């Protein structure tokens, strides 16, 4: 969600400091609130980390590449 809002998830740790600033929302709730303001929804259906999304896309690509030679031999 943070990446979709244009934030860098690696630097979000500096924003999360509830000991010194107890009035702030916890970071996950803050990001959900910003997401709701921008996109009009409080929660999204399919939220996953970038690494997991890249892993799934790589899996699909590997499956397509593995199926391509089989389709070529079946067509011949």
CHARMM internal coordinates of N, CA and C (Angstrom, degrees):
IC EDIT
DIST 1 N 1 CA 1.4416
DIST 1 CA 1 C 1.5259
ANGL 1 N 1 CA 1 C 110.95
DIST 1 C 2 N 1.3233
ANGL 1 CA 1 C 2 N 115.94
DIHE 1 N 1 CA 1 C 2 N -40.90
DIST 2 N 2 CA 1.4579
ANGL 1 C 2 N 2 CA 119.33
DIHE 1 CA 1 C 2 N 2 CA -177.80
DIST 2 CA 2 C 1.5234
ANGL 2 N 2 CA 2 C 110.93
DIHE 1 C 2 N 2 CA 2 C -62.95
DIST 2 C 3 N 1.3301
ANGL 2 CA 2 C 3 N 116.98
DIHE 2 N 2 CA 2 C 3 N -40.37
DIST 3 N 3 CA 1.4595
ANGL 2 C 3 N 3 CA 120.21
DIHE 2 CA 2 C 3 N 3 CA 179.92
DIST 3 CA 3 C 1.5247
ANGL 3 N 3 CA 3 C 110.64
DIHE 2 C 3 N 3 CA 3 C -64.18
DIST 3 C 4 N 1.3358
ANGL 3 CA 3 C 4 N 117.85
DIHE 3 N 3 CA 3 C 4 N -38.35
DIST 4 N 4 CA 1.4586
ANGL 3 C 4 N 4 CA 121.23
DIHE 3 CA 3 C 4 N 4 CA 178.18
DIST 4 CA 4 C 1.5234
ANGL 4 N 4 CA 4 C 111.85
DIHE 3 C 4 N 4 CA 4 C -66.40
DIST 4 C 5 N 1.3115
ANGL 4 CA 4 C 5 N 116.60
DIHE 4 N 4 CA 4 C 5 N -24.75
DIST 5 N 5 CA 1.4634
ANGL 4 C 5 N 5 CA 120.83
DIHE 4 CA 4 C 5 N 5 CA 177.39
DIST 5 CA 5 C 1.5234
ANGL 5 N 5 CA 5 C 112.05
DIHE 4 C 5 N 5 CA 5 C -85.78
DIST 5 C 6 N 1.3322
ANGL 5 CA 5 C 6 N 117.71
DIHE 5 N 5 CA 5 C 6 N 0.26
DIST 6 N 6 CA 1.4540
ANGL 5 C 6 N 6 CA 121.41
DIHE 5 CA 5 C 6 N 6 CA 178.95
DIST 6 CA 6 C 1.5131
ANGL 6 N 6 CA 6 C 113.33
DIHE 5 C 6 N 6 CA 6 C 87.67
DIST 6 C 7 N 1.3171
ANGL 6 CA 6 C 7 N 117.60
DIHE 6 N 6 CA 6 C 7 N 15.09
DIST 7 N 7 CA 1.4666
ANGL 6 C 7 N 7 CA 121.73
DIHE 6 CA 6 C 7 N 7 CA 179.31
DIST 7 CA 7 C 1.5245
ANGL 7 N 7 CA 7 C 109.89
DIHE 6 C 7 N 7 CA 7 C -97.44
DIST 7 C 8 N 1.3071
ANGL 7 CA 7 C 8 N 115.77
DIHE 7 N 7 CA 7 C 8 N 155.64
DIST 8 N 8 CA 1.4515
ANGL 7 C 8 N 8 CA 121.27
DIHE 7 CA 7 C 8 N 8 CA 175.85
DIST 8 CA 8 C 1.5288
ANGL 8 N 8 CA 8 C 107.50
DIHE 7 C 8 N 8 CA 8 C -96.44
DIST 8 C 9 N 1.3376
ANGL 8 CA 8 C 9 N 118.47
DIHE 8 N 8 CA 8 C 9 N 111.48
DIST 9 N 9 CA 1.4587
ANGL 8 C 9 N 9 CA 120.45
DIHE 8 CA 8 C 9 N 9 CA -176.90
DIST 9 CA 9 C 1.5270
ANGL 9 N 9 CA 9 C 113.69
DIHE 8 C 9 N 9 CA 9 C -60.75
DIST 9 C 10 N 1.3220
ANGL 9 CA 9 C 10 N 117.93
DIHE 9 N 9 CA 9 C 10 N -24.75
DIST 10 N 10 CA 1.4577
ANGL 9 C 10 N 10 CA 120.47
DIHE 9 CA 9 C 10 N 10 CA -179.35
DIST 10 CA 10 C 1.5319
ANGL 10 N 10 CA 10 C 111.64
DIHE 9 C 10 N 10 CA 10 C -69.67
DIST 10 C 11 N 1.3184
ANGL 10 CA 10 C 11 N 118.00
DIHE 10 N 10 CA 10 C 11 N -26.05
DIST 11 N 11 CA 1.4677
ANGL 10 C 11 N 11 CA 120.61
DIHE 10 CA 10 C 11 N 11 CA -177.13
DIST 11 CA 11 C 1.5223
ANGL 11 N 11 CA 11 C 112.90
DIHE 10 C 11 N 11 CA 11 C -101.61
DIST 11 C 12 N 1.3153
ANGL 11 CA 11 C 12 N 117.81
DIHE 11 N 11 CA 11 C 12 N 6.00
DIST 12 N 12 CA 1.4588
ANGL 11 C 12 N 12 CA 119.87
DIHE 11 CA 11 C 12 N 12 CA -178.07
DIST 12 CA 12 C 1.5180
ANGL 12 N 12 CA 12 C 112.87
DIHE 11 C 12 N 12 CA 12 C -73.08
DIST 12 C 13 N 1.3035
ANGL 12 CA 12 C 13 N 118.48
DIHE 12 N 12 CA 12 C 13 N -16.45
DIST 13 N 13 CA 1.4549
ANGL 12 C 13 N 13 CA 120.77
DIHE 12 CA 12 C 13 N 13 CA 179.06
DIST 13 CA 13 C 1.5154
ANGL 13 N 13 CA 13 C 112.82
DIHE 12 C 13 N 13 CA 13 C -61.88
DIST 13 C 14 N 1.3325
ANGL 13 CA 13 C 14 N 117.49
DIHE 13 N 13 CA 13 C 14 N -28.02
DIST 14 N 14 CA 1.4581
ANGL 13 C 14 N 14 CA 120.35
DIHE 13 CA 13 C 14 N 14 CA 179.53
DIST 14 CA 14 C 1.5229
ANGL 14 N 14 CA 14 C 111.65
DIHE 13 C 14 N 14 CA 14 C -72.12
DIST 14 C 15 N 1.3284
ANGL 14 CA 14 C 15 N 117.67
DIHE 14 N 14 CA 14 C 15 N -24.11
DIST 15 N 15 CA 1.4634
ANGL 14 C 15 N 15 CA 120.95
DIHE 14 CA 14 C 15 N 15 CA 178.67
DIST 15 CA 15 C 1.5201
ANGL 15 N 15 CA 15 C 112.07
DIHE 14 C 15 N 15 CA 15 C -80.61
DIST 15 C 16 N 1.3184
ANGL 15 CA 15 C 16 N 116.23
DIHE 15 N 15 CA 15 C 16 N -21.90
DIST 16 N 16 CA 1.4622
ANGL 15 C 16 N 16 CA 121.42
DIHE 15 CA 15 C 16 N 16 CA -175.59
DIST 16 CA 16 C 1.5256
ANGL 16 N 16 CA 16 C 109.39
DIHE 15 C 16 N 16 CA 16 C -89.29
DIST 16 C 17 N 1.3338
ANGL 16 CA 16 C 17 N 116.76
DIHE 16 N 16 CA 16 C 17 N 94.28
DIST 17 N 17 CA 1.4579
ANGL 16 C 17 N 17 CA 121.38
DIHE 16 CA 16 C 17 N 17 CA -178.29
DIST 17 CA 17 C 1.5277
ANGL 17 N 17 CA 17 C 109.69
DIHE 16 C 17 N 17 CA 17 C -144.18
DIST 17 C 18 N 1.3372
ANGL 17 CA 17 C 18 N 117.87
DIHE 17 N 17 CA 17 C 18 N 68.08
DIST 18 N 18 CA 1.4659
ANGL 17 C 18 N 18 CA 119.21
DIHE 17 CA 17 C 18 N 18 CA -176.01
DIST 18 CA 18 C 1.5251
ANGL 18 N 18 CA 18 C 114.12
DIHE 17 C 18 N 18 CA 18 C -72.70
DIST 18 C 19 N 1.3354
ANGL 18 CA 18 C 19 N 118.84
DIHE 18 N 18 CA 18 C 19 N -15.51
DIST 19 N 19 CA 1.4623
ANGL 18 C 19 N 19 CA 119.57
DIHE 18 CA 18 C 19 N 19 CA 179.81
DIST 19 CA 19 C 1.5300
ANGL 19 N 19 CA 19 C 110.80
DIHE 18 C 19 N 19 CA 19 C -69.24
DIST 19 C 20 N 1.3341
ANGL 19 CA 19 C 20 N 116.77
DIHE 19 N 19 CA 19 C 20 N -42.09
DIST 20 N 20 CA 1.4586
ANGL 19 C 20 N 20 CA 119.37
DIHE 19 CA 19 C 20 N 20 CA -178.11
DIST 20 CA 20 C 1.5297
ANGL 20 N 20 CA 20 C 112.08
DIHE 19 C 20 N 20 CA 20 C -87.27
DIST 20 C 21 N 1.3129
ANGL 20 CA 20 C 21 N 116.53
DIHE 20 N 20 CA 20 C 21 N -25.35
DIST 21 N 21 CA 1.4578
ANGL 20 C 21 N 21 CA 120.62
DIHE 20 CA 20 C 21 N 21 CA -177.57
DIST 21 CA 21 C 1.5282
ANGL 21 N 21 CA 21 C 109.04
DIHE 20 C 21 N 21 CA 21 C -129.33
DIST 21 C 22 N 1.3349
ANGL 21 CA 21 C 22 N 117.89
DIHE 21 N 21 CA 21 C 22 N 77.33
DIST 22 N 22 CA 1.4708
ANGL 21 C 22 N 22 CA 120.54
DIHE 21 CA 21 C 22 N 22 CA -174.62
DIST 22 CA 22 C 1.5231
ANGL 22 N 22 CA 22 C 113.49
DIHE 21 C 22 N 22 CA 22 C -67.83
DIST 22 C 23 N 1.3136
ANGL 22 CA 22 C 23 N 119.08
DIHE 22 N 22 CA 22 C 23 N -14.05
DIST 23 N 23 CA 1.4497
ANGL 22 C 23 N 23 CA 121.53
DIHE 22 CA 22 C 23 N 23 CA 179.86
DIST 23 CA 23 C 1.5160
ANGL 23 N 23 CA 23 C 112.13
DIHE 22 C 23 N 23 CA 23 C -75.93
DIST 23 C 24 N 1.3314
ANGL 23 CA 23 C 24 N 117.31
DIHE 23 N 23 CA 23 C 24 N -16.81
DIST 24 N 24 CA 1.4627
ANGL 23 C 24 N 24 CA 120.45
DIHE 23 CA 23 C 24 N 24 CA -179.68
DIST 24 CA 24 C 1.5203
ANGL 24 N 24 CA 24 C 110.85
DIHE 23 C 24 N 24 CA 24 C -75.16
DIST 24 C 25 N 1.3046
ANGL 24 CA 24 C 25 N 115.57
DIHE 24 N 24 CA 24 C 25 N 149.35
DIST 25 N 25 CA 1.4595
ANGL 24 C 25 N 25 CA 120.51
DIHE 24 CA 24 C 25 N 25 CA 172.56
DIST 25 CA 25 C 1.5257
ANGL 25 N 25 CA 25 C 109.24
DIHE 24 C 25 N 25 CA 25 C -72.51
DIST 25 C 26 N 1.3135
ANGL 25 CA 25 C 26 N 118.01
DIHE 25 N 25 CA 25 C 26 N 153.57
DIST 26 N 26 CA 1.4665
ANGL 25 C 26 N 26 CA 118.85
DIHE 25 CA 25 C 26 N 26 CA 171.19
DIST 26 CA 26 C 1.5282
ANGL 26 N 26 CA 26 C 109.48
DIHE 25 C 26 N 26 CA 26 C -59.74
DIST 26 C 27 N 1.3045
ANGL 26 CA 26 C 27 N 116.19
DIHE 26 N 26 CA 26 C 27 N 149.71
DIST 27 N 27 CA 1.4628
ANGL 26 C 27 N 27 CA 121.47
DIHE 26 CA 26 C 27 N 27 CA -171.78
DIST 27 CA 27 C 1.5286
ANGL 27 N 27 CA 27 C 113.76
DIHE 26 C 27 N 27 CA 27 C -55.25
DIST 27 C 28 N 1.3329
ANGL 27 CA 27 C 28 N 120.53
DIHE 27 N 27 CA 27 C 28 N -46.70
DIST 28 N 28 CA 1.4678
ANGL 27 C 28 N 28 CA 118.32
DIHE 27 CA 27 C 28 N 28 CA 179.79
DIST 28 CA 28 C 1.5315
ANGL 28 N 28 CA 28 C 112.92
DIHE 27 C 28 N 28 CA 28 C -60.00
DIST 28 C 29 N 1.3326
ANGL 28 CA 28 C 29 N 116.92
DIHE 28 N 28 CA 28 C 29 N -38.63
DIST 29 N 29 CA 1.4653
ANGL 28 C 29 N 29 CA 119.79
DIHE 28 CA 28 C 29 N 29 CA 179.25
DIST 29 CA 29 C 1.5226
ANGL 29 N 29 CA 29 C 110.96
DIHE 28 C 29 N 29 CA 29 C -70.10
DIST 29 C 30 N 1.3049
ANGL 29 CA 29 C 30 N 116.67
DIHE 29 N 29 CA 29 C 30 N -35.33
DIST 30 N 30 CA 1.4648
ANGL 29 C 30 N 30 CA 121.08
DIHE 29 CA 29 C 30 N 30 CA 178.18
DIST 30 CA 30 C 1.5287
ANGL 30 N 30 CA 30 C 110.01
DIHE 29 C 30 N 30 CA 30 C -63.29
DIST 30 C 31 N 1.3214
ANGL 30 CA 30 C 31 N 117.12
DIHE 30 N 30 CA 30 C 31 N -45.76
DIST 31 N 31 CA 1.4646
ANGL 30 C 31 N 31 CA 121.27
DIHE 30 CA 30 C 31 N 31 CA -179.55
DIST 31 CA 31 C 1.5254
ANGL 31 N 31 CA 31 C 110.30
DIHE 30 C 31 N 31 CA 31 C -65.04
DIST 31 C 32 N 1.3276
ANGL 31 CA 31 C 32 N 117.75
DIHE 31 N 31 CA 31 C 32 N -40.20
DIST 32 N 32 CA 1.4626
ANGL 31 C 32 N 32 CA 120.60
DIHE 31 CA 31 C 32 N 32 CA 177.41
DIST 32 CA 32 C 1.5312
ANGL 32 N 32 CA 32 C 110.98
DIHE 31 C 32 N 32 CA 32 C -62.01
DIST 32 C 33 N 1.3256
ANGL 32 CA 32 C 33 N 116.54
DIHE 32 N 32 CA 32 C 33 N -39.14
DIST 33 N 33 CA 1.4574
ANGL 32 C 33 N 33 CA 119.96
DIHE 32 CA 32 C 33 N 33 CA 178.28
DIST 33 CA 33 C 1.5149
ANGL 33 N 33 CA 33 C 112.16
DIHE 32 C 33 N 33 CA 33 C -65.46
DIST 33 C 34 N 1.3348
ANGL 33 CA 33 C 34 N 116.87
DIHE 33 N 33 CA 33 C 34 N -42.99
DIST 34 N 34 CA 1.4647
ANGL 33 C 34 N 34 CA 120.54
DIHE 33 CA 33 C 34 N 34 CA 177.35
DIST 34 CA 34 C 1.5201
ANGL 34 N 34 CA 34 C 111.08
DIHE 33 C 34 N 34 CA 34 C -63.86
DIST 34 C 35 N 1.3209
ANGL 34 CA 34 C 35 N 116.26
DIHE 34 N 34 CA 34 C 35 N -39.41
DIST 35 N 35 CA 1.4590
ANGL 34 C 35 N 35 CA 121.22
DIHE 34 CA 34 C 35 N 35 CA 178.45
DIST 35 CA 35 C 1.5279
ANGL 35 N 35 CA 35 C 110.11
DIHE 34 C 35 N 35 CA 35 C -62.84
DIST 35 C 36 N 1.3220
ANGL 35 CA 35 C 36 N 115.95
DIHE 35 N 35 CA 35 C 36 N -41.05
DIST 36 N 36 CA 1.4584
ANGL 35 C 36 N 36 CA 120.01
DIHE 35 CA 35 C 36 N 36 CA 178.44
DIST 36 CA 36 C 1.5161
ANGL 36 N 36 CA 36 C 112.52
DIHE 35 C 36 N 36 CA 36 C -64.73
DIST 36 C 37 N 1.3290
ANGL 36 CA 36 C 37 N 116.85
DIHE 36 N 36 CA 36 C 37 N -38.73
DIST 37 N 37 CA 1.4605
ANGL 36 C 37 N 37 CA 120.22
DIHE 36 CA 36 C 37 N 37 CA 178.52
DIST 37 CA 37 C 1.5217
ANGL 37 N 37 CA 37 C 111.18
DIHE 36 C 37 N 37 CA 37 C -65.42
DIST 37 C 38 N 1.3322
ANGL 37 CA 37 C 38 N 116.74
DIHE 37 N 37 CA 37 C 38 N -43.65
DIST 38 N 38 CA 1.4598
ANGL 37 C 38 N 38 CA 120.05
DIHE 37 CA 37 C 38 N 38 CA -174.96
DIST 38 CA 38 C 1.5214
ANGL 38 N 38 CA 38 C 112.66
DIHE 37 C 38 N 38 CA 38 C -76.01
DIST 38 C 39 N 1.3253
ANGL 38 CA 38 C 39 N 117.43
DIHE 38 N 38 CA 38 C 39 N -45.16
DIST 39 N 39 CA 1.4546
ANGL 38 C 39 N 39 CA 120.55
DIHE 38 CA 38 C 39 N 39 CA -172.26
DIST 39 CA 39 C 1.5199
ANGL 39 N 39 CA 39 C 113.79
DIHE 38 C 39 N 39 CA 39 C -103.96
DIST 39 C 40 N 1.3244
ANGL 39 CA 39 C 40 N 117.93
DIHE 39 N 39 CA 39 C 40 N -4.01
DIST 40 N 40 CA 1.4503
ANGL 39 C 40 N 40 CA 121.00
DIHE 39 CA 39 C 40 N 40 CA 176.16
DIST 40 CA 40 C 1.5171
ANGL 40 N 40 CA 40 C 115.27
DIHE 39 C 40 N 40 CA 40 C 78.80
DIST 40 C 41 N 1.3167
ANGL 40 CA 40 C 41 N 117.58
DIHE 40 N 40 CA 40 C 41 N 10.70
DIST 41 N 41 CA 1.4582
ANGL 40 C 41 N 41 CA 120.95
DIHE 40 CA 40 C 41 N 41 CA 177.98
DIST 41 CA 41 C 1.5193
ANGL 41 N 41 CA 41 C 107.97
DIHE 40 C 41 N 41 CA 41 C -129.78
DIST 41 C 42 N 1.3163
ANGL 41 CA 41 C 42 N 115.93
DIHE 41 N 41 CA 41 C 42 N 148.41
DIST 42 N 42 CA 1.4600
ANGL 41 C 42 N 42 CA 118.39
DIHE 41 CA 41 C 42 N 42 CA 178.89
DIST 42 CA 42 C 1.5230
ANGL 42 N 42 CA 42 C 111.39
DIHE 41 C 42 N 42 CA 42 C -86.76
DIST 42 C 43 N 1.3264
ANGL 42 CA 42 C 43 N 117.13
DIHE 42 N 42 CA 42 C 43 N -27.38
DIST 43 N 43 CA 1.4632
ANGL 42 C 43 N 43 CA 120.08
DIHE 42 CA 42 C 43 N 43 CA 179.19
DIST 43 CA 43 C 1.5231
ANGL 43 N 43 CA 43 C 108.91
DIHE 42 C 43 N 43 CA 43 C -142.52
DIST 43 C 44 N 1.2890
ANGL 43 CA 43 C 44 N 115.72
DIHE 43 N 43 CA 43 C 44 N 144.48
DIST 44 N 44 CA 1.4576
ANGL 43 C 44 N 44 CA 120.97
DIHE 43 CA 43 C 44 N 44 CA -179.93
DIST 44 CA 44 C 1.5106
ANGL 44 N 44 CA 44 C 109.51
DIHE 43 C 44 N 44 CA 44 C -99.11
DIST 44 C 45 N 1.2983
ANGL 44 CA 44 C 45 N 116.97
DIHE 44 N 44 CA 44 C 45 N 158.48
DIST 45 N 45 CA 1.4480
ANGL 44 C 45 N 45 CA 121.34
DIHE 44 CA 44 C 45 N 45 CA -177.55
DIST 45 CA 45 C 1.5164
ANGL 45 N 45 CA 45 C 113.79
DIHE 44 C 45 N 45 CA 45 C -73.42
DIST 45 C 46 N 1.3162
ANGL 45 CA 45 C 46 N 117.83
DIHE 45 N 45 CA 45 C 46 N -48.16
DIST 46 N 46 CA 1.4480
ANGL 45 C 46 N 46 CA 121.08
DIHE 45 CA 45 C 46 N 46 CA -173.28
DIST 46 CA 46 C 1.5253
ANGL 46 N 46 CA 46 C 109.60
DIHE 45 C 46 N 46 CA 46 C -125.31
DIST 46 C 47 N 1.3082
ANGL 46 CA 46 C 47 N 116.85
DIHE 46 N 46 CA 46 C 47 N 85.16
DIST 47 N 47 CA 1.4547
ANGL 46 C 47 N 47 CA 122.06
DIHE 46 CA 46 C 47 N 47 CA -179.55
DIST 47 CA 47 C 1.5139
ANGL 47 N 47 CA 47 C 107.63
DIHE 46 C 47 N 47 CA 47 C -104.65
DIST 47 C 48 N 1.3454
ANGL 47 CA 47 C 48 N 116.14
DIHE 47 N 47 CA 47 C 48 N 125.25
DIST 48 N 48 CA 1.4586
ANGL 47 C 48 N 48 CA 119.89
DIHE 47 CA 47 C 48 N 48 CA 179.13
DIST 48 CA 48 C 1.5200
ANGL 48 N 48 CA 48 C 109.50
DIHE 47 C 48 N 48 CA 48 C -145.44
DIST 48 C 49 N 1.3179
ANGL 48 CA 48 C 49 N 117.32
DIHE 48 N 48 CA 48 C 49 N 154.41
DIST 49 N 49 CA 1.4608
ANGL 48 C 49 N 49 CA 120.30
DIHE 48 CA 48 C 49 N 49 CA 178.40
DIST 49 CA 49 C 1.5261
ANGL 49 N 49 CA 49 C 111.22
DIHE 48 C 49 N 49 CA 49 C -64.02
DIST 49 C 50 N 1.3115
ANGL 49 CA 49 C 50 N 115.93
DIHE 49 N 49 CA 49 C 50 N 155.56
DIST 50 N 50 CA 1.4606
ANGL 49 C 50 N 50 CA 121.69
DIHE 49 CA 49 C 50 N 50 CA -179.12
DIST 50 CA 50 C 1.5223
ANGL 50 N 50 CA 50 C 110.53
DIHE 49 C 50 N 50 CA 50 C -60.11
DIST 50 C 51 N 1.3329
ANGL 50 CA 50 C 51 N 117.32
DIHE 50 N 50 CA 50 C 51 N -38.93
DIST 51 N 51 CA 1.4518
ANGL 50 C 51 N 51 CA 120.76
DIHE 50 CA 50 C 51 N 51 CA -178.74
DIST 51 CA 51 C 1.5233
ANGL 51 N 51 CA 51 C 111.26
DIHE 50 C 51 N 51 CA 51 C -62.94
DIST 51 C 52 N 1.3271
ANGL 51 CA 51 C 52 N 116.48
DIHE 51 N 51 CA 51 C 52 N -40.78
DIST 52 N 52 CA 1.4635
ANGL 51 C 52 N 52 CA 120.49
DIHE 51 CA 51 C 52 N 52 CA 179.89
DIST 52 CA 52 C 1.5280
ANGL 52 N 52 CA 52 C 110.48
DIHE 51 C 52 N 52 CA 52 C -67.75
DIST 52 C 53 N 1.3330
ANGL 52 CA 52 C 53 N 116.66
DIHE 52 N 52 CA 52 C 53 N -40.40
DIST 53 N 53 CA 1.4607
ANGL 52 C 53 N 53 CA 120.47
DIHE 52 CA 52 C 53 N 53 CA 178.08
DIST 53 CA 53 C 1.5304
ANGL 53 N 53 CA 53 C 110.52
DIHE 52 C 53 N 53 CA 53 C -62.95
DIST 53 C 54 N 1.3350
ANGL 53 CA 53 C 54 N 117.26
DIHE 53 N 53 CA 53 C 54 N -42.13
DIST 54 N 54 CA 1.4643
ANGL 53 C 54 N 54 CA 120.85
DIHE 53 CA 53 C 54 N 54 CA 178.56
DIST 54 CA 54 C 1.5262
ANGL 54 N 54 CA 54 C 110.43
DIHE 53 C 54 N 54 CA 54 C -64.47
DIST 54 C 55 N 1.3335
ANGL 54 CA 54 C 55 N 117.08
DIHE 54 N 54 CA 54 C 55 N -39.31
DIST 55 N 55 CA 1.4637
ANGL 54 C 55 N 55 CA 121.16
DIHE 54 CA 54 C 55 N 55 CA 178.55
DIST 55 CA 55 C 1.5360
ANGL 55 N 55 CA 55 C 110.93
DIHE 54 C 55 N 55 CA 55 C -62.94
DIST 55 C 56 N 1.3366
ANGL 55 CA 55 C 56 N 117.61
DIHE 55 N 55 CA 55 C 56 N -42.32
DIST 56 N 56 CA 1.4547
ANGL 55 C 56 N 56 CA 121.32
DIHE 55 CA 55 C 56 N 56 CA 179.12
DIST 56 CA 56 C 1.5269
ANGL 56 N 56 CA 56 C 111.89
DIHE 55 C 56 N 56 CA 56 C -66.09
DIST 56 C 57 N 1.3303
ANGL 56 CA 56 C 57 N 116.66
DIHE 56 N 56 CA 56 C 57 N -40.80
DIST 57 N 57 CA 1.4654
ANGL 56 C 57 N 57 CA 119.78
DIHE 56 CA 56 C 57 N 57 CA 178.61
DIST 57 CA 57 C 1.5223
ANGL 57 N 57 CA 57 C 110.94
DIHE 56 C 57 N 57 CA 57 C -66.94
DIST 57 C 58 N 1.3316
ANGL 57 CA 57 C 58 N 117.38
DIHE 57 N 57 CA 57 C 58 N -37.24
DIST 58 N 58 CA 1.4649
ANGL 57 C 58 N 58 CA 120.54
DIHE 57 CA 57 C 58 N 58 CA 177.64
DIST 58 CA 58 C 1.5263
ANGL 58 N 58 CA 58 C 110.31
DIHE 57 C 58 N 58 CA 58 C -65.58
DIST 58 C 59 N 1.3214
ANGL 58 CA 58 C 59 N 116.28
DIHE 58 N 58 CA 58 C 59 N -37.62
DIST 59 N 59 CA 1.4607
ANGL 58 C 59 N 59 CA 121.26
DIHE 58 CA 58 C 59 N 59 CA 178.20
DIST 59 CA 59 C 1.5288
ANGL 59 N 59 CA 59 C 110.49
DIHE 58 C 59 N 59 CA 59 C -63.01
DIST 59 C 60 N 1.3484
ANGL 59 CA 59 C 60 N 116.87
DIHE 59 N 59 CA 59 C 60 N -43.42
DIST 60 N 60 CA 1.4610
ANGL 59 C 60 N 60 CA 121.20
DIHE 59 CA 59 C 60 N 60 CA 177.41
DIST 60 CA 60 C 1.5196
ANGL 60 N 60 CA 60 C 111.14
DIHE 59 C 60 N 60 CA 60 C -62.76
DIST 60 C 61 N 1.3363
ANGL 60 CA 60 C 61 N 116.29
DIHE 60 N 60 CA 60 C 61 N -43.83
DIST 61 N 61 CA 1.4616
ANGL 60 C 61 N 61 CA 120.79
DIHE 60 CA 60 C 61 N 61 CA 179.85
DIST 61 CA 61 C 1.5161
ANGL 61 N 61 CA 61 C 110.70
DIHE 60 C 61 N 61 CA 61 C -61.90
DIST 61 C 62 N 1.3253
ANGL 61 CA 61 C 62 N 117.40
DIHE 61 N 61 CA 61 C 62 N -44.38
DIST 62 N 62 CA 1.4613
ANGL 61 C 62 N 62 CA 120.78
DIHE 61 CA 61 C 62 N 62 CA 179.00
DIST 62 CA 62 C 1.5237
ANGL 62 N 62 CA 62 C 111.25
DIHE 61 C 62 N 62 CA 62 C -62.20
DIST 62 C 63 N 1.3357
ANGL 62 CA 62 C 63 N 116.79
DIHE 62 N 62 CA 62 C 63 N -39.22
DIST 63 N 63 CA 1.4645
ANGL 62 C 63 N 63 CA 120.48
DIHE 62 CA 62 C 63 N 63 CA 179.31
DIST 63 CA 63 C 1.5269
ANGL 63 N 63 CA 63 C 110.70
DIHE 62 C 63 N 63 CA 63 C -65.79
DIST 63 C 64 N 1.3314
ANGL 63 CA 63 C 64 N 117.50
DIHE 63 N 63 CA 63 C 64 N -41.12
DIST 64 N 64 CA 1.4650
ANGL 63 C 64 N 64 CA 120.70
DIHE 63 CA 63 C 64 N 64 CA 177.95
DIST 64 CA 64 C 1.5155
ANGL 64 N 64 CA 64 C 111.45
DIHE 63 C 64 N 64 CA 64 C -64.52
DIST 64 C 65 N 1.3235
ANGL 64 CA 64 C 65 N 116.44
DIHE 64 N 64 CA 64 C 65 N -42.05
DIST 65 N 65 CA 1.4660
ANGL 64 C 65 N 65 CA 120.27
DIHE 64 CA 64 C 65 N 65 CA 179.66
DIST 65 CA 65 C 1.5267
ANGL 65 N 65 CA 65 C 111.62
DIHE 64 C 65 N 65 CA 65 C -66.11
DIST 65 C 66 N 1.3209
ANGL 65 CA 65 C 66 N 116.70
DIHE 65 N 65 CA 65 C 66 N -35.75
DIST 66 N 66 CA 1.4602
ANGL 65 C 66 N 66 CA 119.89
DIHE 65 CA 65 C 66 N 66 CA 178.57
DIST 66 CA 66 C 1.5271
ANGL 66 N 66 CA 66 C 110.44
DIHE 65 C 66 N 66 CA 66 C -70.79
DIST 66 C 67 N 1.3173
ANGL 66 CA 66 C 67 N 118.99
DIHE 66 N 66 CA 66 C 67 N -33.26
DIST 67 N 67 CA 1.4563
ANGL 66 C 67 N 67 CA 122.27
DIHE 66 CA 66 C 67 N 67 CA -178.08
DIST 67 CA 67 C 1.5200
ANGL 67 N 67 CA 67 C 112.15
DIHE 66 C 67 N 67 CA 67 C -79.42
DIST 67 C 68 N 1.3013
ANGL 67 CA 67 C 68 N 118.73
DIHE 67 N 67 CA 67 C 68 N -22.97
DIST 68 N 68 CA 1.4543
ANGL 67 C 68 N 68 CA 121.47
DIHE 67 CA 67 C 68 N 68 CA -176.42
DIST 68 CA 68 C 1.5317
ANGL 68 N 68 CA 68 C 113.47
DIHE 67 C 68 N 68 CA 68 C -61.28
DIST 68 C 69 N 1.3188
ANGL 68 CA 68 C 69 N 120.10
DIHE 68 N 68 CA 68 C 69 N -48.92
DIST 69 N 69 CA 1.4786
ANGL 68 C 69 N 69 CA 118.19
DIHE 68 CA 68 C 69 N 69 CA 178.20
DIST 69 CA 69 C 1.5269
ANGL 69 N 69 CA 69 C 112.60
DIHE 68 C 69 N 69 CA 69 C -64.10
DIST 69 C 70 N 1.3259
ANGL 69 CA 69 C 70 N 117.75
DIHE 69 N 69 CA 69 C 70 N -33.07
DIST 70 N 70 CA 1.4700
ANGL 69 C 70 N 70 CA 120.34
DIHE 69 CA 69 C 70 N 70 CA 178.10
DIST 70 CA 70 C 1.5223
ANGL 70 N 70 CA 70 C 111.06
DIHE 69 C 70 N 70 CA 70 C -64.98
DIST 70 C 71 N 1.3343
ANGL 70 CA 70 C 71 N 116.92
DIHE 70 N 70 CA 70 C 71 N -40.26
DIST 71 N 71 CA 1.4695
ANGL 70 C 71 N 71 CA 120.39
DIHE 70 CA 70 C 71 N 71 CA 179.05
DIST 71 CA 71 C 1.5177
ANGL 71 N 71 CA 71 C 110.09
DIHE 70 C 71 N 71 CA 71 C -66.16
DIST 71 C 72 N 1.3374
ANGL 71 CA 71 C 72 N 116.86
DIHE 71 N 71 CA 71 C 72 N -37.72
DIST 72 N 72 CA 1.4637
ANGL 71 C 72 N 72 CA 120.39
DIHE 71 CA 71 C 72 N 72 CA -179.29
DIST 72 CA 72 C 1.5269
ANGL 72 N 72 CA 72 C 111.09
DIHE 71 C 72 N 72 CA 72 C -65.99
DIST 72 C 73 N 1.3275
ANGL 72 CA 72 C 73 N 118.19
DIHE 72 N 72 CA 72 C 73 N -39.50
DIST 73 N 73 CA 1.4677
ANGL 72 C 73 N 73 CA 120.49
DIHE 72 CA 72 C 73 N 73 CA -179.76
DIST 73 CA 73 C 1.5339
ANGL 73 N 73 CA 73 C 110.27
DIHE 72 C 73 N 73 CA 73 C -74.19
DIST 73 C 74 N 1.3137
ANGL 73 CA 73 C 74 N 118.52
DIHE 73 N 73 CA 73 C 74 N -31.02
DIST 74 N 74 CA 1.4586
ANGL 73 C 74 N 74 CA 120.95
DIHE 73 CA 73 C 74 N 74 CA 177.85
DIST 74 CA 74 C 1.5237
ANGL 74 N 74 CA 74 C 111.36
DIHE 73 C 74 N 74 CA 74 C -70.65
DIST 74 C 75 N 1.3310
ANGL 74 CA 74 C 75 N 117.61
DIHE 74 N 74 CA 74 C 75 N -33.26
DIST 75 N 75 CA 1.4525
ANGL 74 C 75 N 75 CA 122.19
DIHE 74 CA 74 C 75 N 75 CA -178.50
DIST 75 CA 75 C 1.5316
ANGL 75 N 75 CA 75 C 111.66
DIHE 74 C 75 N 75 CA 75 C -74.06
DIST 75 C 76 N 1.3231
ANGL 75 CA 75 C 76 N 116.90
DIHE 75 N 75 CA 75 C 76 N -25.15
DIST 76 N 76 CA 1.4697
ANGL 75 C 76 N 76 CA 120.98
DIHE 75 CA 75 C 76 N 76 CA -178.17
DIST 76 CA 76 C 1.4955
ANGL 76 N 76 CA 76 C 113.16
DIHE 75 C 76 N 76 CA 76 C -76.14
END
COOR INIT
IC SEED 1 N 1 CA 1 C
IC BUILD
